[in-house]
Amino acid sequence: MSDQHDDPTSRTSALADQIHAARIRGAFSIETLATLAQVDPEAVAAMESGAPTTDVSAQDRIMDVLGVRLGGHR
């Protein structure tokens, strides 16, 4: 197993990249994704920037709308 998978910062960064890529693939603006996930646009922007998540339910809703799963499985 690589060190990347053991480092929480790398996992957060990888998730941020997945969220951003999935949003772009889906042609969602931050505002549209936020509306669909029923979260503030700031929550989407924070996830894409790799900021620590304090609202796990918001994170789950964003990921559900995008079809993203932890570990990269869709």
mmJSON file of the N, C-alpha and C atoms, coordinates in Angstrom:
{"data_MODEL":{"atom_site":{
"group_PDB":["ATOM","ATOM","ATOM","ATOM","ATOM","ATOM","ATOM","ATOM","ATOM","ATOM","ATOM","ATOM","ATOM","ATOM","ATOM","ATOM","ATOM","ATOM","ATOM","ATOM","ATOM","ATOM","ATOM","ATOM","ATOM","ATOM","ATOM","ATOM","ATOM","ATOM","ATOM","ATOM","ATOM","ATOM","ATOM","ATOM","ATOM","ATOM","ATOM","ATOM","ATOM","ATOM","ATOM","ATOM","ATOM","ATOM","ATOM","ATOM","ATOM","ATOM","ATOM","ATOM","ATOM","ATOM","ATOM","ATOM","ATOM","ATOM","ATOM","ATOM","ATOM","ATOM","ATOM","ATOM","ATOM","ATOM","ATOM","ATOM","ATOM","ATOM","ATOM","ATOM","ATOM","ATOM","ATOM","ATOM","ATOM","ATOM","ATOM","ATOM","ATOM","ATOM","ATOM","ATOM","ATOM","ATOM","ATOM","ATOM","ATOM","ATOM","ATOM","ATOM","ATOM","ATOM","ATOM","ATOM","ATOM","ATOM","ATOM","ATOM","ATOM","ATOM","ATOM","ATOM","ATOM","ATOM","ATOM","ATOM","ATOM","ATOM","ATOM","ATOM","ATOM","ATOM","ATOM","ATOM","ATOM","ATOM","ATOM","ATOM","ATOM","ATOM","ATOM","ATOM","ATOM","ATOM","ATOM","ATOM","ATOM","ATOM","ATOM","ATOM","ATOM","ATOM","ATOM","ATOM","ATOM","ATOM","ATOM","ATOM","ATOM","ATOM","ATOM","ATOM","ATOM","ATOM","ATOM","ATOM","ATOM","ATOM","ATOM","ATOM","ATOM","ATOM","ATOM","ATOM","ATOM","ATOM","ATOM","ATOM","ATOM","ATOM","ATOM","ATOM","ATOM","ATOM","ATOM","ATOM","ATOM","ATOM","ATOM","ATOM","ATOM","ATOM","ATOM","ATOM","ATOM","ATOM","ATOM","ATOM","ATOM","ATOM","ATOM","ATOM","ATOM","ATOM","ATOM","ATOM","ATOM","ATOM","ATOM","ATOM","ATOM","ATOM","ATOM","ATOM","ATOM","ATOM","ATOM","ATOM","ATOM","ATOM","ATOM","ATOM","ATOM","ATOM","ATOM","ATOM","ATOM","ATOM","ATOM","ATOM","ATOM","ATOM","ATOM","ATOM","ATOM","ATOM","ATOM","ATOM","ATOM","ATOM"],
"id":[1,2,3,4,5,6,7,8,9,10,11,12,13,14,15,16,17,18,19,20,21,22,23,24,25,26,27,28,29,30,31,32,33,34,35,36,37,38,39,40,41,42,43,44,45,46,47,48,49,50,51,52,53,54,55,56,57,58,59,60,61,62,63,64,65,66,67,68,69,70,71,72,73,74,75,76,77,78,79,80,81,82,83,84,85,86,87,88,89,90,91,92,93,94,95,96,97,98,99,100,101,102,103,104,105,106,107,108,109,110,111,112,113,114,115,116,117,118,119,120,121,122,123,124,125,126,127,128,129,130,131,132,133,134,135,136,137,138,139,140,141,142,143,144,145,146,147,148,149,150,151,152,153,154,155,156,157,158,159,160,161,162,163,164,165,166,167,168,169,170,171,172,173,174,175,176,177,178,179,180,181,182,183,184,185,186,187,188,189,190,191,192,193,194,195,196,197,198,199,200,201,202,203,204,205,206,207,208,209,210,211,212,213,214,215,216,217,218,219,220,221,222],
"type_symbol":["N","C","C","N","C","C","N","C","C","N","C","C","N","C","C","N","C","C","N","C","C","N","C","C","N","C","C","N","C","C","N","C","C","N","C","C","N","C","C","N","C","C","N","C","C","N","C","C","N","C","C","N","C","C","N","C","C","N","C","C","N","C","C","N","C","C","N","C","C","N","C","C","N","C","C","N","C","C","N","C","C","N","C","C","N","C","C","N","C","C","N","C","C","N","C","C","N","C","C","N","C","C","N","C","C","N","C","C","N","C","C","N","C","C","N","C","C","N","C","C","N","C","C","N","C","C","N","C","C","N","C","C","N","C","C","N","C","C","N","C","C","N","C","C","N","C","C","N","C","C","N","C","C","N","C","C","N","C","C","N","C","C","N","C","C","N","C","C","N","C","C","N","C","C","N","C","C","N","C","C","N","C","C","N","C","C","N","C","C","N","C","C","N","C","C","N","C","C","N","C","C","N","C","C","N","C","C","N","C","C","N","C","C","N","C","C","N","C","C","N","C","C"],
"label_atom_id":["N","CA","C","N","CA","C","N","CA","C","N","CA","C","N","CA","C","N","CA","C","N","CA","C","N","CA","C","N","CA","C","N","CA","C","N","CA","C","N","CA","C","N","CA","C","N","CA","C","N","CA","C","N","CA","C","N","CA","C","N","CA","C","N","CA","C","N","CA","C","N","CA","C","N","CA","C","N","CA","C","N","CA","C","N","CA","C","N","CA","C","N","CA","C","N","CA","C","N","CA","C","N","CA","C","N","CA","C","N","CA","C","N","CA","C","N","CA","C","N","CA","C","N","CA","C","N","CA","C","N","CA","C","N","CA","C","N","CA","C","N","CA","C","N","CA","C","N","CA","C","N","CA","C","N","CA","C","N","CA","C","N","CA","C","N","CA","C","N","CA","C","N","CA","C","N","CA","C","N","CA","C","N","CA","C","N","CA","C","N","CA","C","N","CA","C","N","CA","C","N","CA","C","N","CA","C","N","CA","C","N","CA","C","N","CA","C","N","CA","C","N","CA","C","N","CA","C","N","CA","C","N","CA","C","N","CA","C","N","CA","C","N","CA","C","N","CA","C","N","CA","C","N","CA","C","N","CA","C"],
"label_alt_id":[null,null,null,null,null,null,null,null,null,null,null,null,null,null,null,null,null,null,null,null,null,null,null,null,null,null,null,null,null,null,null,null,null,null,null,null,null,null,null,null,null,null,null,null,null,null,null,null,null,null,null,null,null,null,null,null,null,null,null,null,null,null,null,null,null,null,null,null,null,null,null,null,null,null,null,null,null,null,null,null,null,null,null,null,null,null,null,null,null,null,null,null,null,null,null,null,null,null,null,null,null,null,null,null,null,null,null,null,null,null,null,null,null,null,null,null,null,null,null,null,null,null,null,null,null,null,null,null,null,null,null,null,null,null,null,null,null,null,null,null,null,null,null,null,null,null,null,null,null,null,null,null,null,null,null,null,null,null,null,null,null,null,null,null,null,null,null,null,null,null,null,null,null,null,null,null,null,null,null,null,null,null,null,null,null,null,null,null,null,null,null,null,null,null,null,null,null,null,null,null,null,null,null,null,null,null,null,null,null,null,null,null,null,null,null,null,null,null,null,null,null,null],
"label_comp_id":["MET","MET","MET","SER","SER","SER","ASP","ASP","ASP","GLN","GLN","GLN","HIS","HIS","HIS","ASP","ASP","ASP","ASP","ASP","ASP","PRO","PRO","PRO","THR","THR","THR","SER","SER","SER","ARG","ARG","ARG","THR","THR","THR","SER","SER","SER","ALA","ALA","ALA","LEU","LEU","LEU","ALA","ALA","ALA","ASP","ASP","ASP","GLN","GLN","GLN","ILE","ILE","ILE","HIS","HIS","HIS","ALA","ALA","ALA","ALA","ALA","ALA","ARG","ARG","ARG","ILE","ILE","ILE","ARG","ARG","ARG","GLY","GLY","GLY","ALA","ALA","ALA","PHE","PHE","PHE","SER","SER","SER","ILE","ILE","ILE","GLU","GLU","GLU","THR","THR","THR","LEU","LEU","LEU","ALA","ALA","ALA","THR","THR","THR","LEU","LEU","LEU","ALA","ALA","ALA","GLN","GLN","GLN","VAL","VAL","VAL","ASP","ASP","ASP","PRO","PRO","PRO","GLU","GLU","GLU","ALA","ALA","ALA","VAL","VAL","VAL","ALA","ALA","ALA","ALA","ALA","ALA","MET","MET","MET","GLU","GLU","GLU","SER","SER","SER","GLY","GLY","GLY","ALA","ALA","ALA","PRO","PRO","PRO","THR","THR","THR","THR","THR","THR","ASP","ASP","ASP","VAL","VAL","VAL","SER","SER","SER","ALA","ALA","ALA","GLN","GLN","GLN","ASP","ASP","ASP","ARG","ARG","ARG","ILE","ILE","ILE","MET","MET","MET","ASP","ASP","ASP","VAL","VAL","VAL","LEU","LEU","LEU","GLY","GLY","GLY","VAL","VAL","VAL","ARG","ARG","ARG","LEU","LEU","LEU","GLY","GLY","GLY","GLY","GLY","GLY","HIS","HIS","HIS","ARG","ARG","ARG"],
"label_asym_id":["A","A","A","A","A","A","A","A","A","A","A","A","A","A","A","A","A","A","A","A","A","A","A","A","A","A","A","A","A","A","A","A","A","A","A","A","A","A","A","A","A","A","A","A","A","A","A","A","A","A","A","A","A","A","A","A","A","A","A","A","A","A","A","A","A","A","A","A","A","A","A","A","A","A","A","A","A","A","A","A","A","A","A","A","A","A","A","A","A","A","A","A","A","A","A","A","A","A","A","A","A","A","A","A","A","A","A","A","A","A","A","A","A","A","A","A","A","A","A","A","A","A","A","A","A","A","A","A","A","A","A","A","A","A","A","A","A","A","A","A","A","A","A","A","A","A","A","A","A","A","A","A","A","A","A","A","A","A","A","A","A","A","A","A","A","A","A","A","A","A","A","A","A","A","A","A","A","A","A","A","A","A","A","A","A","A","A","A","A","A","A","A","A","A","A","A","A","A","A","A","A","A","A","A","A","A","A","A","A","A","A","A","A","A","A","A","A","A","A","A","A","A"],
"label_entity_id":["1","1","1","1","1","1","1","1","1","1","1","1","1","1","1","1","1","1","1","1","1","1","1","1","1","1","1","1","1","1","1","1","1","1","1","1","1","1","1","1","1","1","1","1","1","1","1","1","1","1","1","1","1","1","1","1","1","1","1","1","1","1","1","1","1","1","1","1","1","1","1","1","1","1","1","1","1","1","1","1","1","1","1","1","1","1","1","1","1","1","1","1","1","1","1","1","1","1","1","1","1","1","1","1","1","1","1","1","1","1","1","1","1","1","1","1","1","1","1","1","1","1","1","1","1","1","1","1","1","1","1","1","1","1","1","1","1","1","1","1","1","1","1","1","1","1","1","1","1","1","1","1","1","1","1","1","1","1","1","1","1","1","1","1","1","1","1","1","1","1","1","1","1","1","1","1","1","1","1","1","1","1","1","1","1","1","1","1","1","1","1","1","1","1","1","1","1","1","1","1","1","1","1","1","1","1","1","1","1","1","1","1","1","1","1","1","1","1","1","1","1","1"],
"label_seq_id":[1,1,1,2,2,2,3,3,3,4,4,4,5,5,5,6,6,6,7,7,7,8,8,8,9,9,9,10,10,10,11,11,11,12,12,12,13,13,13,14,14,14,15,15,15,16,16,16,17,17,17,18,18,18,19,19,19,20,20,20,21,21,21,22,22,22,23,23,23,24,24,24,25,25,25,26,26,26,27,27,27,28,28,28,29,29,29,30,30,30,31,31,31,32,32,32,33,33,33,34,34,34,35,35,35,36,36,36,37,37,37,38,38,38,39,39,39,40,40,40,41,41,41,42,42,42,43,43,43,44,44,44,45,45,45,46,46,46,47,47,47,48,48,48,49,49,49,50,50,50,51,51,51,52,52,52,53,53,53,54,54,54,55,55,55,56,56,56,57,57,57,58,58,58,59,59,59,60,60,60,61,61,61,62,62,62,63,63,63,64,64,64,65,65,65,66,66,66,67,67,67,68,68,68,69,69,69,70,70,70,71,71,71,72,72,72,73,73,73,74,74,74],
"pdbx_PDB_ins_code":[null,null,null,null,null,null,null,null,null,null,null,null,null,null,null,null,null,null,null,null,null,null,null,null,null,null,null,null,null,null,null,null,null,null,null,null,null,null,null,null,null,null,null,null,null,null,null,null,null,null,null,null,null,null,null,null,null,null,null,null,null,null,null,null,null,null,null,null,null,null,null,null,null,null,null,null,null,null,null,null,null,null,null,null,null,null,null,null,null,null,null,null,null,null,null,null,null,null,null,null,null,null,null,null,null,null,null,null,null,null,null,null,null,null,null,null,null,null,null,null,null,null,null,null,null,null,null,null,null,null,null,null,null,null,null,null,null,null,null,null,null,null,null,null,null,null,null,null,null,null,null,null,null,null,null,null,null,null,null,null,null,null,null,null,null,null,null,null,null,null,null,null,null,null,null,null,null,null,null,null,null,null,null,null,null,null,null,null,null,null,null,null,null,null,null,null,null,null,null,null,null,null,null,null,null,null,null,null,null,null,null,null,null,null,null,null,null,null,null,null,null,null],
"Cartn_x":[0.853,0.0,0.896,0.502,1.32,1.047,2.007,1.833,0.691,0.401,-0.673,-1.996,-2.247,-3.521,-3.581,-2.437,-2.402,-2.463,-2.213,-2.131,-3.497,-4.102,-5.421,-5.44,-4.35,-4.298,-4.377,-3.688,-3.734,-5.123,-5.77,-7.133,-8.088,-7.956,-8.811,-8.575,-7.331,-6.999,-7.542,-7.426,-7.944,-9.464,-10.137,-11.595,-11.983,-11.252,-11.526,-11.415,-10.387,-10.211,-11.356,-11.8,-12.912,-14.203,-14.461,-15.673,-15.666,-14.546,-14.453,-14.633,-13.932,-14.017,-15.435,-16.094,-17.464,-18.426,-18.205,-19.066,-18.905,-17.685,-17.424,-18.0,-17.799,-18.365,-19.875,-20.501,-21.953,-22.447,-21.533,-21.851,-22.678,-22.36,-23.032,-22.209,-22.868,-22.198,-22.181,-21.388,-21.373,-22.76,-23.419,-24.751,-25.782,-25.723,-26.67,-26.449,-25.189,-24.89,-25.35,-25.105,-25.528,-27.043,-27.775,-29.231,-29.68,-29.116,-29.495,-29.155,-28.034,-27.601,-28.196,-28.906,-29.508,-28.465,-27.393,-26.327,-26.023,-25.269,-24.812,-23.735,-23.669,-22.602,-21.2,-21.078,-19.784,-19.341,-20.298,-19.957,-19.35,-19.889,-19.341,-17.936,-17.79,-16.489,-15.455,-15.873,-14.949,-14.51,-15.446,-15.076,-14.095,-14.334,-13.448,-12.067,-11.983,-10.686,-9.926,-10.602,-9.949,-10.005,-10.854,-10.999,-11.589,-11.219,-11.781,-13.306,-13.954,-15.407,-15.909,-16.781,-17.385,-18.817,-19.437,-20.814,-20.813,-20.742,-20.653,-21.906,-23.06,-24.287,-24.284,-23.741,-23.624,-22.664,-21.558,-20.592,-21.256,-22.009,-22.688,-23.689,-24.436,-25.422,-24.748,-23.655,-22.909,-22.385,-21.795,-21.254,-22.359,-23.507,-24.634,-25.108,-25.25,-25.696,-24.713,-23.423,-22.395,-22.107,-22.581,-22.293,-20.877,-20.276,-18.897,-18.919,-18.034,-17.891,-16.479,-16.306,-14.962,-14.176,-12.946,-12.126,-12.242,-13.028,-13.115,-14.1,-14.851,-15.815,-17.126,-17.679,-18.927,-20.03],
"Cartn_y":[-1.172,0.0,1.231,2.237,3.442,4.356,5.243,6.226,7.179,7.406,8.329,7.896,6.606,6.123,6.163,6.346,6.397,7.822,8.798,10.194,10.863,11.313,11.947,13.178,13.935,15.116,14.718,13.655,13.178,12.668,11.987,11.5,12.667,13.7,14.883,15.567,15.686,16.31,15.485,14.169,13.299,13.409,13.468,13.619,14.972,16.016,17.35,17.313,16.646,16.519,15.733,14.669,13.858,14.668,15.433,16.25,17.276,17.96,18.973,18.355,17.262,16.61,16.126,15.559,15.062,16.225,17.338,18.506,19.028,19.087,19.571,18.588,17.282,16.273,16.397,16.666,16.801,18.157,19.036,20.394,21.172,20.958,21.676,22.892,24.016,25.135,24.806,25.542,25.352,25.612,26.633,26.991,25.908,25.348,24.287,23.044,22.654,21.48,21.716,22.906,23.223,23.113,23.604,23.512,22.056,21.26,19.846,19.063,19.414,18.722,19.349,20.44,21.164,21.589,22.214,22.75,24.175,24.904,26.227,26.082,27.004,26.953,26.931,27.554,27.56,26.145,25.26,23.871,23.153,23.413,22.812,23.354,24.665,25.281,24.779,24.625,24.131,22.702,21.859,20.477,20.444,21.269,21.291,21.851,22.673,23.236,22.321,21.276,20.343,20.786,21.749,22.206,21.08,21.026,19.989,20.085,18.948,18.903,18.818,19.746,19.699,19.194,19.319,18.873,17.634,16.479,15.217,14.954,15.371,15.144,15.964,17.18,17.987,17.321,16.827,16.11,14.909,14.149,12.961,13.338,14.42,14.845,15.296,16.022,16.455,15.237,14.316,13.116,12.274,12.191,11.427,12.023,13.353,14.001,13.719,13.736,13.532,12.064,11.173,9.756,9.388,10.161,9.925,9.163,8.207,7.435,7.572,7.501,7.512,6.36,6.612,5.597,5.624,6.548,6.724,5.826,4.995,4.108,4.848,4.663,5.338,4.336],
"Cartn_z":[0.0,0.0,0.0,-0.761,-0.85,0.332,0.564,1.638,1.334,0.044,-0.322,0.28,0.318,0.839,2.361,2.993,4.447,4.973,4.139,4.545,4.409,5.518,5.443,4.539,4.5,3.646,2.181,1.802,0.419,0.072,1.011,0.759,0.574,1.403,1.291,-0.042,-0.443,-1.722,-2.886,-2.796,-3.855,-3.945,-2.805,-2.795,-3.391,-3.048,-3.601,-5.123,-5.623,-7.075,-7.704,-7.04,-7.553,-7.601,-6.54,-6.475,-7.599,-7.755,-8.805,-10.192,-10.449,-11.757,-12.048,-11.048,-11.24,-11.487,-10.81,-11.02,-12.444,-12.921,-14.276,-15.303,-15.09,-15.999,-16.084,-14.964,-14.918,-15.385,-15.703,-16.167,-15.145,-13.861,-12.786,-12.395,-12.199,-11.538,-10.049,-9.314,-7.855,-7.293,-7.791,-7.286,-7.584,-8.794,-9.159,-8.312,-8.15,-7.319,-5.89,-5.378,-4.014,-3.87,-4.86,-4.819,-4.837,-5.728,-5.825,-4.553,-3.932,-2.711,-1.453,-1.615,-0.488,0.544,0.02,0.862,0.402,1.184,0.777,-0.291,-1.246,-2.25,-1.624,-0.456,0.232,0.609,0.886,1.227,0.027,-1.159,-2.379,-2.629,-2.553,-2.78,-1.776,-0.527,0.504,0.21,-0.228,-0.554,-1.705,-2.718,-3.88,-3.541,-2.52,-2.139,-1.181,-0.701,0.22,1.663,1.956,3.346,4.198,5.463,6.337,6.398,6.357,6.377,7.81,8.165,9.496,9.416,8.247,8.058,7.169,7.807,7.072,6.252,6.743,5.975,4.69,4.728,3.512,2.539,3.051,2.211,1.553,2.318,1.781,0.692,0.896,-0.107,-1.398,-1.276,-2.469,-3.221,-2.503,-3.131,-3.767,-3.117,-3.672,-4.995,-5.043,-6.28,-7.414,-7.094,-8.116,-8.401,-7.554,-7.726,-7.357,-6.464,-6.024,-4.712,-4.593,-3.353,-2.835,-1.528,-0.955,-1.553,-1.889,-2.511,-4.03,-4.555,-5.992,-6.7,-5.973,-6.606,-6.844,-8.048,-8.4,-8.498],
"occupancy":[1.0,1.0,1.0,1.0,1.0,1.0,1.0,1.0,1.0,1.0,1.0,1.0,1.0,1.0,1.0,1.0,1.0,1.0,1.0,1.0,1.0,1.0,1.0,1.0,1.0,1.0,1.0,1.0,1.0,1.0,1.0,1.0,1.0,1.0,1.0,1.0,1.0,1.0,1.0,1.0,1.0,1.0,1.0,1.0,1.0,1.0,1.0,1.0,1.0,1.0,1.0,1.0,1.0,1.0,1.0,1.0,1.0,1.0,1.0,1.0,1.0,1.0,1.0,1.0,1.0,1.0,1.0,1.0,1.0,1.0,1.0,1.0,1.0,1.0,1.0,1.0,1.0,1.0,1.0,1.0,1.0,1.0,1.0,1.0,1.0,1.0,1.0,1.0,1.0,1.0,1.0,1.0,1.0,1.0,1.0,1.0,1.0,1.0,1.0,1.0,1.0,1.0,1.0,1.0,1.0,1.0,1.0,1.0,1.0,1.0,1.0,1.0,1.0,1.0,1.0,1.0,1.0,1.0,1.0,1.0,1.0,1.0,1.0,1.0,1.0,1.0,1.0,1.0,1.0,1.0,1.0,1.0,1.0,1.0,1.0,1.0,1.0,1.0,1.0,1.0,1.0,1.0,1.0,1.0,1.0,1.0,1.0,1.0,1.0,1.0,1.0,1.0,1.0,1.0,1.0,1.0,1.0,1.0,1.0,1.0,1.0,1.0,1.0,1.0,1.0,1.0,1.0,1.0,1.0,1.0,1.0,1.0,1.0,1.0,1.0,1.0,1.0,1.0,1.0,1.0,1.0,1.0,1.0,1.0,1.0,1.0,1.0,1.0,1.0,1.0,1.0,1.0,1.0,1.0,1.0,1.0,1.0,1.0,1.0,1.0,1.0,1.0,1.0,1.0,1.0,1.0,1.0,1.0,1.0,1.0,1.0,1.0,1.0,1.0,1.0,1.0,1.0,1.0,1.0,1.0,1.0,1.0],
"B_iso_or_equiv":[0.0,0.0,0.0,0.0,0.0,0.0,0.0,0.0,0.0,0.0,0.0,0.0,0.0,0.0,0.0,0.0,0.0,0.0,0.0,0.0,0.0,0.0,0.0,0.0,0.0,0.0,0.0,0.0,0.0,0.0,0.0,0.0,0.0,0.0,0.0,0.0,0.0,0.0,0.0,0.0,0.0,0.0,0.0,0.0,0.0,0.0,0.0,0.0,0.0,0.0,0.0,0.0,0.0,0.0,0.0,0.0,0.0,0.0,0.0,0.0,0.0,0.0,0.0,0.0,0.0,0.0,0.0,0.0,0.0,0.0,0.0,0.0,0.0,0.0,0.0,0.0,0.0,0.0,0.0,0.0,0.0,0.0,0.0,0.0,0.0,0.0,0.0,0.0,0.0,0.0,0.0,0.0,0.0,0.0,0.0,0.0,0.0,0.0,0.0,0.0,0.0,0.0,0.0,0.0,0.0,0.0,0.0,0.0,0.0,0.0,0.0,0.0,0.0,0.0,0.0,0.0,0.0,0.0,0.0,0.0,0.0,0.0,0.0,0.0,0.0,0.0,0.0,0.0,0.0,0.0,0.0,0.0,0.0,0.0,0.0,0.0,0.0,0.0,0.0,0.0,0.0,0.0,0.0,0.0,0.0,0.0,0.0,0.0,0.0,0.0,0.0,0.0,0.0,0.0,0.0,0.0,0.0,0.0,0.0,0.0,0.0,0.0,0.0,0.0,0.0,0.0,0.0,0.0,0.0,0.0,0.0,0.0,0.0,0.0,0.0,0.0,0.0,0.0,0.0,0.0,0.0,0.0,0.0,0.0,0.0,0.0,0.0,0.0,0.0,0.0,0.0,0.0,0.0,0.0,0.0,0.0,0.0,0.0,0.0,0.0,0.0,0.0,0.0,0.0,0.0,0.0,0.0,0.0,0.0,0.0,0.0,0.0,0.0,0.0,0.0,0.0,0.0,0.0,0.0,0.0,0.0,0.0],
"pdbx_formal_charge":[null,null,null,null,null,null,null,null,null,null,null,null,null,null,null,null,null,null,null,null,null,null,null,null,null,null,null,null,null,null,null,null,null,null,null,null,null,null,null,null,null,null,null,null,null,null,null,null,null,null,null,null,null,null,null,null,null,null,null,null,null,null,null,null,null,null,null,null,null,null,null,null,null,null,null,null,null,null,null,null,null,null,null,null,null,null,null,null,null,null,null,null,null,null,null,null,null,null,null,null,null,null,null,null,null,null,null,null,null,null,null,null,null,null,null,null,null,null,null,null,null,null,null,null,null,null,null,null,null,null,null,null,null,null,null,null,null,null,null,null,null,null,null,null,null,null,null,null,null,null,null,null,null,null,null,null,null,null,null,null,null,null,null,null,null,null,null,null,null,null,null,null,null,null,null,null,null,null,null,null,null,null,null,null,null,null,null,null,null,null,null,null,null,null,null,null,null,null,null,null,null,null,null,null,null,null,null,null,null,null,null,null,null,null,null,null,null,null,null,null,null,null],
"auth_seq_id":[1,1,1,2,2,2,3,3,3,4,4,4,5,5,5,6,6,6,7,7,7,8,8,8,9,9,9,10,10,10,11,11,11,12,12,12,13,13,13,14,14,14,15,15,15,16,16,16,17,17,17,18,18,18,19,19,19,20,20,20,21,21,21,22,22,22,23,23,23,24,24,24,25,25,25,26,26,26,27,27,27,28,28,28,29,29,29,30,30,30,31,31,31,32,32,32,33,33,33,34,34,34,35,35,35,36,36,36,37,37,37,38,38,38,39,39,39,40,40,40,41,41,41,42,42,42,43,43,43,44,44,44,45,45,45,46,46,46,47,47,47,48,48,48,49,49,49,50,50,50,51,51,51,52,52,52,53,53,53,54,54,54,55,55,55,56,56,56,57,57,57,58,58,58,59,59,59,60,60,60,61,61,61,62,62,62,63,63,63,64,64,64,65,65,65,66,66,66,67,67,67,68,68,68,69,69,69,70,70,70,71,71,71,72,72,72,73,73,73,74,74,74],
"auth_comp_id":["MET","MET","MET","SER","SER","SER","ASP","ASP","ASP","GLN","GLN","GLN","HIS","HIS","HIS","ASP","ASP","ASP","ASP","ASP","ASP","PRO","PRO","PRO","THR","THR","THR","SER","SER","SER","ARG","ARG","ARG","THR","THR","THR","SER","SER","SER","ALA","ALA","ALA","LEU","LEU","LEU","ALA","ALA","ALA","ASP","ASP","ASP","GLN","GLN","GLN","ILE","ILE","ILE","HIS","HIS","HIS","ALA","ALA","ALA","ALA","ALA","ALA","ARG","ARG","ARG","ILE","ILE","ILE","ARG","ARG","ARG","GLY","GLY","GLY","ALA","ALA","ALA","PHE","PHE","PHE","SER","SER","SER","ILE","ILE","ILE","GLU","GLU","GLU","THR","THR","THR","LEU","LEU","LEU","ALA","ALA","ALA","THR","THR","THR","LEU","LEU","LEU","ALA","ALA","ALA","GLN","GLN","GLN","VAL","VAL","VAL","ASP","ASP","ASP","PRO","PRO","PRO","GLU","GLU","GLU","ALA","ALA","ALA","VAL","VAL","VAL","ALA","ALA","ALA","ALA","ALA","ALA","MET","MET","MET","GLU","GLU","GLU","SER","SER","SER","GLY","GLY","GLY","ALA","ALA","ALA","PRO","PRO","PRO","THR","THR","THR","THR","THR","THR","ASP","ASP","ASP","VAL","VAL","VAL","SER","SER","SER","ALA","ALA","ALA","GLN","GLN","GLN","ASP","ASP","ASP","ARG","ARG","ARG","ILE","ILE","ILE","MET","MET","MET","ASP","ASP","ASP","VAL","VAL","VAL","LEU","LEU","LEU","GLY","GLY","GLY","VAL","VAL","VAL","ARG","ARG","ARG","LEU","LEU","LEU","GLY","GLY","GLY","GLY","GLY","GLY","HIS","HIS","HIS","ARG","ARG","ARG"],
"auth_asym_id":["A","A","A","A","A","A","A","A","A","A","A","A","A","A","A","A","A","A","A","A","A","A","A","A","A","A","A","A","A","A","A","A","A","A","A","A","A","A","A","A","A","A","A","A","A","A","A","A","A","A","A","A","A","A","A","A","A","A","A","A","A","A","A","A","A","A","A","A","A","A","A","A","A","A","A","A","A","A","A","A","A","A","A","A","A","A","A","A","A","A","A","A","A","A","A","A","A","A","A","A","A","A","A","A","A","A","A","A","A","A","A","A","A","A","A","A","A","A","A","A","A","A","A","A","A","A","A","A","A","A","A","A","A","A","A","A","A","A","A","A","A","A","A","A","A","A","A","A","A","A","A","A","A","A","A","A","A","A","A","A","A","A","A","A","A","A","A","A","A","A","A","A","A","A","A","A","A","A","A","A","A","A","A","A","A","A","A","A","A","A","A","A","A","A","A","A","A","A","A","A","A","A","A","A","A","A","A","A","A","A","A","A","A","A","A","A","A","A","A","A","A","A"],
"auth_atom_id":["N","CA","C","N","CA","C","N","CA","C","N","CA","C","N","CA","C","N","CA","C","N","CA","C","N","CA","C","N","CA","C","N","CA","C","N","CA","C","N","CA","C","N","CA","C","N","CA","C","N","CA","C","N","CA","C","N","CA","C","N","CA","C","N","CA","C","N","CA","C","N","CA","C","N","CA","C","N","CA","C","N","CA","C","N","CA","C","N","CA","C","N","CA","C","N","CA","C","N","CA","C","N","CA","C","N","CA","C","N","CA","C","N","CA","C","N","CA","C","N","CA","C","N","CA","C","N","CA","C","N","CA","C","N","CA","C","N","CA","C","N","CA","C","N","CA","C","N","CA","C","N","CA","C","N","CA","C","N","CA","C","N","CA","C","N","CA","C","N","CA","C","N","CA","C","N","CA","C","N","CA","C","N","CA","C","N","CA","C","N","CA","C","N","CA","C","N","CA","C","N","CA","C","N","CA","C","N","CA","C","N","CA","C","N","CA","C","N","CA","C","N","CA","C","N","CA","C","N","CA","C","N","CA","C","N","CA","C","N","CA","C","N","CA","C","N","CA","C","N","CA","C","N","CA","C","N","CA","C"],
"pdbx_PDB_model_num":[1,1,1,1,1,1,1,1,1,1,1,1,1,1,1,1,1,1,1,1,1,1,1,1,1,1,1,1,1,1,1,1,1,1,1,1,1,1,1,1,1,1,1,1,1,1,1,1,1,1,1,1,1,1,1,1,1,1,1,1,1,1,1,1,1,1,1,1,1,1,1,1,1,1,1,1,1,1,1,1,1,1,1,1,1,1,1,1,1,1,1,1,1,1,1,1,1,1,1,1,1,1,1,1,1,1,1,1,1,1,1,1,1,1,1,1,1,1,1,1,1,1,1,1,1,1,1,1,1,1,1,1,1,1,1,1,1,1,1,1,1,1,1,1,1,1,1,1,1,1,1,1,1,1,1,1,1,1,1,1,1,1,1,1,1,1,1,1,1,1,1,1,1,1,1,1,1,1,1,1,1,1,1,1,1,1,1,1,1,1,1,1,1,1,1,1,1,1,1,1,1,1,1,1,1,1,1,1,1,1,1,1,1,1,1,1,1,1,1,1,1,1]
}}}
